Amino acid sequence: MVERAKIIFIHGASSSGKSTLARAVQAQIGEPFWHVSIDHIRDSGTLPTERFRRGDFRWQEYRARFFEGFHRSLVAYASAGNNLLLEHILEEPGWASELAMMLQSFDVFFVALHCELQELVRRETLRADRPIGSATDDFHRIHEGQRYDLQLHSGQAVEDNAAQLISAWASRRSPSVFEELALEARSRPAYSSGL
């Protein structure tokens, strides 16, 4: 029998330090976790990124199906018993409820990573691998109305944040925020996961 997979979901603005935190947690936590993100797909060459940039294809026509596929892939990985360190940005209003329903079979621990706006803009400018303004847009939107199992700030040393996350994860209690979101979504009669 496959053990119930565990998912540590790190949510934060573009350039907030999610990847750095995920790598630090992965290096210290006492169980094997896959580090999964949209950036891994983009950077691996899986997408025809250059052709989207050139305008051969319009990203807006393919964006929804790309994210739907990514979300479904998380279910597939976890269903096989793989623990996931997921870094993701809930860019669309319905994604939190949708993912809560899709991931309700798993042990999900939802973590916010906050970062000051000035620092986000500085990092985004240095990285130069995403549209300028993404971090500012995320800063003003993505945490609004969200509930979390743990909230961290990227102004702290990454080693301290990783240790705090692992400690909080080890002592987590049920129901988690994602369990509550799934219950709320199930209680809405018009809910549709899009599956």
Order of alpha helices (4+ residues) and beta strands (2+ residues): beta-alpha-beta-alpha-alpha-alpha-beta-alpha-beta-alpha-alpha-beta-alpha-alpha
